[in-house]
Amino acid sequence: MNLPILYSFKRCPYAMRARMAIKLADIKCEIREVKLNNKPEAMLKASPKGTVPVLILEDVVIDESMQVIDWAINKKNIFEGNLTESDVILTNEIIDKFDNKFKYHLDRYKYATRYENQDPLLHRSECKKILLQVNDLISDKDYFFGKELNKIDISILPFLRQFRIADIKWFDEDMNIPKMQKYVHKFLESKLLEDVMINIEEWKEGSDIKIFP
Ligand SMILES: N[C@@H](CCC(=O)N[C@@H](CS)C(=O)NCC(=O)O)C(=O)O
């Protein structure tokens, strides 16, 4: 049987969260690192919208990161049964908030020059407002819901990492949301992040097969 093919880009937060789910589920894939300014024909043929991650299975193409995560969770029952019904509802609400509102302001903070007439600090303060709301919901243990890693952690932490990178000193020293800062740092020091942030040469037609994880 052919391995699933995963088109990925190391620093893309969407691809990162998909790789984390695949790593946790330990599903072997052929990983193809792409450059966003030079997307392979084969990827665009499978998914013309041209975003990563793209996961190609025998019978279906999954080109939305949350769907890749759900596929991996369901296939291997990772995170099985450790959440209440209201935690599941909260998970969906928070992921939605990050994918839409937070990401909107994050892009205009981190990549302000790509947008016209945008004040990056205004967008940073909008992001901070969201973080303050979310902060009240985070446990004081290692992960969002306590001691166990869950879908919510792998889904939102890549965006928090990106937010920090926009101004590391401000995030670490001046943001002043200690629980959130601790939550992000725990992730930055994790083996899971190390395992998914591997350097892989750009894939071209005919490249050697690289297996992940
Ligand atoms: N909703 C998509 C978004 C994926 C996405 O936007 N990925 C970015 C990279 S971080 C991308 O591929 N952008 C296309 C481009 O820059 O050409 C998902 O969750 O998979």
Ligand as a Chemical Component Dictionary entry (heavy atoms), coordinates in Angstrom:
data_LIG
# 
_chem_comp.id                   LIG 
_chem_comp.type                 NON-POLYMER 
_chem_comp.pdbx_formal_charge   0 
_chem_comp.three_letter_code    LIG 
# 
loop_
_chem_comp_atom.comp_id 
_chem_comp_atom.atom_id 
_chem_comp_atom.alt_atom_id 
_chem_comp_atom.type_symbol 
_chem_comp_atom.charge 
_chem_comp_atom.model_Cartn_x 
_chem_comp_atom.model_Cartn_y 
_chem_comp_atom.model_Cartn_z 
_chem_comp_atom.pdbx_ordinal 
LIG N1  N1  N 0 -7.308 26.878 6.002  1  
LIG C1  C1  C 0 -6.055 26.328 5.568  2  
LIG C2  C2  C 0 -5.014 27.431 5.565  3  
LIG C3  C3  C 0 -3.638 26.957 5.166  4  
LIG C4  C4  C 0 -2.739 28.129 4.769  5  
LIG O1  O1  O 0 -3.214 29.259 4.558  6  
LIG N2  N2  N 0 -1.423 27.856 4.613  7  
LIG C5  C5  C 0 -0.564 28.893 4.104  8  
LIG C6  C6  C 0 0.862  28.784 4.610  9  
LIG S1  S1  S 0 1.010  29.076 6.330  10 
LIG C7  C7  C 0 -0.458 28.748 2.602  11 
LIG O2  O2  O 0 -0.290 27.660 2.115  12 
LIG N3  N3  N 0 -0.565 29.854 1.867  13 
LIG C8  C8  C 0 -0.470 29.837 0.433  14 
LIG C9  C9  C 0 0.546  30.776 -0.099 15 
LIG O3  O3  O 0 1.176  31.519 0.687  16 
LIG O4  O4  O 0 0.745  30.766 -1.310 17 
LIG C10 C10 C 0 -5.671 25.174 6.500  18 
LIG O5  O5  O 0 -6.071 25.201 7.678  19 
LIG O6  O6  O 0 -5.021 24.214 6.055  20 
# 
loop_
_chem_comp_bond.comp_id 
_chem_comp_bond.atom_id_1 
_chem_comp_bond.atom_id_2 
_chem_comp_bond.value_order 
_chem_comp_bond.pdbx_ordinal 
LIG N1  C1  SING 1  
LIG C1  C2  SING 2  
LIG C1  C10 SING 3  
LIG C2  C3  SING 4  
LIG C3  C4  SING 5  
LIG C4  O1  DOUB 6  
LIG C4  N2  SING 7  
LIG N2  C5  SING 8  
LIG C5  C6  SING 9  
LIG C5  C7  SING 10 
LIG C6  S1  SING 11 
LIG C7  O2  DOUB 12 
LIG C7  N3  SING 13 
LIG N3  C8  SING 14 
LIG C8  C9  SING 15 
LIG C9  O3  DOUB 16 
LIG C9  O4  SING 17 
LIG C10 O5  DOUB 18 
LIG C10 O6  SING 19 
# 
